[in-house]
């Protein structure tokens, strides 16, 4: 009979052995920002802000992917100059993570504002 604690440990580690995949999600279906603004419900300016912010985040994440690949290559090379270069690459990664957090914080504020406006508009329509 198998030890249950061992089985859980095996399952837990099982998740870490899968290769990672990256999925890119487009925020539009190939339409221009103006076309998206016309077809979406709600505040067109807010949707344009969301669209722009998500594109910025995707750009920074794409850059981070390249930086991580370079850091890994430098580390595997064991060449001292390459290893030293990793310091600046990792500093850039940290800065980029802060940028993404800031963009998401701004998005949160924008989304909250949009929801409050929508709630006020819905409430005033019901009262009429």
GROMACS elastic network, one bead per residue, 0.5 to 0.9 nm:
[ bonds ]
;  ai    aj funct       b0    kb
    1     4     6  0.89980   500
    2     5     6  0.87589   500
    2     6     6  0.75556   500
    2     7     6  0.73775   500
    3     6     6  0.53696   500
    3     7     6  0.65665   500
    4     7     6  0.50080   500
    4     8     6  0.63335   500
    4     9     6  0.86134   500
    5     8     6  0.52492   500
    5     9     6  0.62320   500
    5    10     6  0.86579   500
    6     9     6  0.50101   500
    6    10     6  0.61289   500
    6    11     6  0.86597   500
    7    10     6  0.50501   500
    7    11     6  0.62330   500
    7    12     6  0.85601   500
    8    11     6  0.50981   500
    8    12     6  0.60328   500
    8    13     6  0.86241   500
    9    12     6  0.50647   500
    9    13     6  0.62677   500
    9    14     6  0.84727   500
   10    13     6  0.52668   500
   10    14     6  0.59932   500
   11    15     6  0.69305   500
   12    15     6  0.59556   500
   12    16     6  0.75750   500
   13    16     6  0.53260   500
   13    17     6  0.68127   500
   14    17     6  0.55197   500
   14    18     6  0.72417   500
   15    18     6  0.59566   500
   16    19     6  0.80592   500
   17    20     6  0.89065   500
   24    58     6  0.78851   500
   25    28     6  0.88038   500
   25    58     6  0.85007   500
   26    29     6  0.70351   500
   26    30     6  0.83314   500
   26    54     6  0.89151   500
   26    55     6  0.82835   500
   27    30     6  0.86920   500
   27    51     6  0.63222   500
   27    54     6  0.71477   500
   27    55     6  0.74523   500
   28    31     6  0.61312   500
   28    32     6  0.79944   500
   28    33     6  0.81408   500
   28    36     6  0.73594   500
   28    51     6  0.80434   500
   29    32     6  0.87648   500
   29    36     6  0.89002   500
   31    34     6  0.79135   500
   31    35     6  0.58635   500
   31    36     6  0.64433   500
   32    35     6  0.52661   500
   32    36     6  0.64878   500
   32    37     6  0.87911   500
   33    36     6  0.51204   500
   33    37     6  0.62238   500
   33    38     6  0.88075   500
   33    48     6  0.67500   500
   33    51     6  0.78132   500
   33    52     6  0.88465   500
   34    37     6  0.50910   500
   34    38     6  0.64241   500
   34    39     6  0.88821   500
   34    44     6  0.89673   500
   34    48     6  0.83297   500
   35    38     6  0.52413   500
   35    39     6  0.63939   500
   35    40     6  0.87970   500
   36    39     6  0.52384   500
   36    40     6  0.60453   500
   36    44     6  0.83378   500
   36    47     6  0.81224   500
   36    48     6  0.80341   500
   37    40     6  0.56541   500
   37    41     6  0.83121   500
   37    43     6  0.82918   500
   37    45     6  0.75951   500
   37    47     6  0.66653   500
   37    48     6  0.66346   500
   38    41     6  0.82088   500
   38    44     6  0.71927   500
   39    44     6  0.89491   500
   40    43     6  0.82302   500
   40    44     6  0.71731   500
   40    47     6  0.76381   500
   41    44     6  0.76550   500
   41    47     6  0.88590   500
   42    45     6  0.89000   500
   42    46     6  0.80040   500
   42    47     6  0.78220   500
   42   114     6  0.84139   500
   42   118     6  0.78029   500
   43    46     6  0.53163   500
   43    47     6  0.64336   500
   43    48     6  0.87537   500
   43   114     6  0.74532   500
   43   118     6  0.87801   500
   44    47     6  0.51243   500
   44    48     6  0.61309   500
   44    49     6  0.86144   500
   45    48     6  0.50484   500
   45    49     6  0.62036   500
   45    50     6  0.86836   500
   46    49     6  0.50166   500
   46    50     6  0.62094   500
   46    51     6  0.85879   500
   46   110     6  0.70517   500
   46   111     6  0.77557   500
   46   114     6  0.70303   500
   47    51     6  0.60611   500
   47    52     6  0.85259   500
   48    51     6  0.50569   500
   48    52     6  0.61051   500
   48    53     6  0.85106   500
   49    52     6  0.51326   500
   49    53     6  0.60075   500
   49    54     6  0.85300   500
   49   107     6  0.80771   500
   49   110     6  0.82157   500
   50    53     6  0.51106   500
   50    54     6  0.60732   500
   50    55     6  0.85396   500
   50   107     6  0.67415   500
   50   110     6  0.82663   500
   50   111     6  0.84441   500
   51    54     6  0.53203   500
   51    55     6  0.62692   500
   51    56     6  0.87310   500
   52    55     6  0.51669   500
   52    56     6  0.62751   500
   52    57     6  0.87489   500
   53    56     6  0.50199   500
   53    57     6  0.61934   500
   53    58     6  0.85987   500
   53   103     6  0.65273   500
   53   104     6  0.79743   500
   53   106     6  0.87453   500
   53   107     6  0.72803   500
   54    57     6  0.50229   500
   54    58     6  0.61054   500
   54    59     6  0.85461   500
   54   103     6  0.84663   500
   54   104     6  0.87151   500
   54   107     6  0.89759   500
   55    58     6  0.50929   500
   55    59     6  0.61590   500
   55    60     6  0.87106   500
   56    59     6  0.51095   500
   56    60     6  0.63022   500
   56    61     6  0.86270   500
   56   100     6  0.82643   500
   56   103     6  0.80857   500
   57    60     6  0.51801   500
   57    61     6  0.60949   500
   57    62     6  0.85291   500
   57    99     6  0.82009   500
   57   100     6  0.57716   500
   57   103     6  0.71856   500
   57   104     6  0.83080   500
   58    61     6  0.50316   500
   58    62     6  0.60250   500
   58    63     6  0.85705   500
   59    62     6  0.51222   500
   59    63     6  0.62989   500
   59    64     6  0.86783   500
   60    63     6  0.50364   500
   60    64     6  0.61648   500
   60    65     6  0.86881   500
   60    96     6  0.63716   500
   60    97     6  0.82210   500
   60    99     6  0.79939   500
   60   100     6  0.71909   500
   61    65     6  0.62071   500
   61    66     6  0.87621   500
   61    96     6  0.79634   500
   61    97     6  0.83991   500
   61   100     6  0.81024   500
   62    65     6  0.51247   500
   62    66     6  0.65706   500
   62    67     6  0.87931   500
   63    66     6  0.51958   500
   63    67     6  0.62295   500
   63    68     6  0.86869   500
   63    93     6  0.85856   500
   63    96     6  0.84819   500
   64    68     6  0.60495   500
   64    69     6  0.85143   500
   64    92     6  0.84309   500
   64    93     6  0.60064   500
   64    96     6  0.72202   500
   64    97     6  0.84004   500
   65    68     6  0.52188   500
   65    69     6  0.62788   500
   65    70     6  0.87238   500
   66    69     6  0.51048   500
   66    70     6  0.62370   500
   66    71     6  0.86495   500
   67    70     6  0.50672   500
   67    71     6  0.61183   500
   67    72     6  0.86030   500
   67    89     6  0.63271   500
   67    90     6  0.77901   500
   67    92     6  0.82070   500
   67    93     6  0.69930   500
   68    72     6  0.61328   500
   68    73     6  0.85731   500
   68    89     6  0.81397   500
   68    90     6  0.81336   500
   68    93     6  0.79892   500
   69    72     6  0.51578   500
   69    73     6  0.62041   500
   69    74     6  0.86077   500
   70    73     6  0.50621   500
   70    74     6  0.60485   500
   70    75     6  0.84598   500
   70    86     6  0.81379   500
   70    89     6  0.81091   500
   71    74     6  0.51130   500
   71    75     6  0.60428   500
   71    76     6  0.85716   500
   71    82     6  0.84486   500
   71    83     6  0.80281   500
   71    85     6  0.82659   500
   71    86     6  0.55775   500
   71    87     6  0.89449   500
   71    89     6  0.68613   500
   71    90     6  0.76056   500
   72    75     6  0.50547   500
   72    76     6  0.60837   500
   72    77     6  0.85611   500
   72    86     6  0.88302   500
   73    76     6  0.51607   500
   73    77     6  0.61527   500
   73    78     6  0.89622   500
   73    82     6  0.85698   500
   74    77     6  0.51931   500
   74    78     6  0.67640   500
   74    79     6  0.72062   500
   74    80     6  0.88830   500
   74    81     6  0.86436   500
   74    83     6  0.56674   500
   74    84     6  0.88043   500
   74    85     6  0.78491   500
   74    86     6  0.69843   500
   75    78     6  0.55724   500
   75    79     6  0.77950   500
   75    82     6  0.72018   500
   75    83     6  0.57638   500
   75    86     6  0.77939   500
   76    79     6  0.83276   500
   76    83     6  0.88915   500
   77    80     6  0.86457   500
   77    82     6  0.74067   500
   77    83     6  0.81142   500
   78    81     6  0.87199   500
   78    82     6  0.73187   500
   78    83     6  0.66216   500
   79    82     6  0.53311   500
   79    83     6  0.61742   500
   79    84     6  0.86885   500
   80    83     6  0.50210   500
   80    84     6  0.61083   500
   80    85     6  0.85941   500
   81    84     6  0.50507   500
   81    85     6  0.62019   500
   81    86     6  0.88519   500
   82    85     6  0.50018   500
   82    86     6  0.65858   500
   83    86     6  0.52655   500
   83    87     6  0.75502   500
   84    87     6  0.57821   500
   84    88     6  0.79346   500
   85    88     6  0.57543   500
   85    89     6  0.65318   500
   85    90     6  0.88258   500
   86    90     6  0.58761   500
   86    91     6  0.83578   500
   87    90     6  0.53101   500
   87    91     6  0.62181   500
   87    92     6  0.87405   500
   88    92     6  0.62022   500
   88    93     6  0.86088   500
   89    92     6  0.51136   500
   89    93     6  0.62685   500
   89    94     6  0.87636   500
   90    94     6  0.62091   500
   90    95     6  0.86137   500
   91    94     6  0.50974   500
   91    95     6  0.62735   500
   91    96     6  0.86212   500
   92    95     6  0.50320   500
   92    96     6  0.60971   500
   92    97     6  0.86115   500
   93    96     6  0.50359   500
   93    97     6  0.62014   500
   93    98     6  0.87011   500
   94    97     6  0.51250   500
   94    98     6  0.63967   500
   94    99     6  0.87647   500
   95    98     6  0.51083   500
   95    99     6  0.63234   500
   95   100     6  0.88375   500
   96   100     6  0.62856   500
   96   101     6  0.86255   500
   97   100     6  0.51517   500
   97   101     6  0.62415   500
   97   102     6  0.86186   500
   98   101     6  0.50586   500
   98   102     6  0.61163   500
   98   103     6  0.86243   500
   99   102     6  0.50605   500
   99   103     6  0.61632   500
   99   104     6  0.86258   500
  100   103     6  0.50800   500
  100   104     6  0.61628   500
  100   105     6  0.85138   500
  101   104     6  0.51527   500
  101   105     6  0.60923   500
  101   106     6  0.86684   500
  102   106     6  0.62308   500
  102   107     6  0.85591   500
  103   106     6  0.51230   500
  103   107     6  0.61431   500
  103   108     6  0.86150   500
  104   108     6  0.60637   500
  104   109     6  0.86559   500
  105   108     6  0.50492   500
  105   109     6  0.64294   500
  105   110     6  0.87197   500
  106   109     6  0.51421   500
  106   110     6  0.61881   500
  106   111     6  0.85494   500
  107   111     6  0.59350   500
  107   112     6  0.84159   500
  108   111     6  0.51192   500
  108   112     6  0.60643   500
  108   113     6  0.85435   500
  109   112     6  0.51258   500
  109   113     6  0.61344   500
  109   114     6  0.85555   500
  110   113     6  0.51291   500
  110   114     6  0.61068   500
  110   115     6  0.86155   500
  111   114     6  0.50073   500
  111   115     6  0.61190   500
  111   116     6  0.86041   500
  112   115     6  0.51028   500
  112   116     6  0.61956   500
  112   117     6  0.86343   500
  113   116     6  0.51444   500
  113   117     6  0.61989   500
  113   118     6  0.85635   500
  114   117     6  0.51364   500
  114   118     6  0.60957   500
  114   119     6  0.85218   500
  115   119     6  0.59793   500
  115   120     6  0.85425   500
  116   120     6  0.61231   500
  116   121     6  0.85346   500
  117   120     6  0.51340   500
  117   121     6  0.61094   500
  117   122     6  0.85156   500
  118   121     6  0.50886   500
  118   122     6  0.60132   500
  118   123     6  0.84833   500
  119   122     6  0.51190   500
  119   123     6  0.60636   500
  119   124     6  0.85832   500
  120   123     6  0.51063   500
  120   124     6  0.61170   500
  120   125     6  0.85955   500
  121   124     6  0.51938   500
  121   125     6  0.61891   500
  121   126     6  0.87119   500
  122   125     6  0.52032   500
  122   126     6  0.63495   500
  122   127     6  0.88339   500
  123   126     6  0.52090   500
  123   127     6  0.63718   500
  123   128     6  0.89942   500
  124   127     6  0.51829   500
  124   128     6  0.65832   500
  125   128     6  0.54605   500
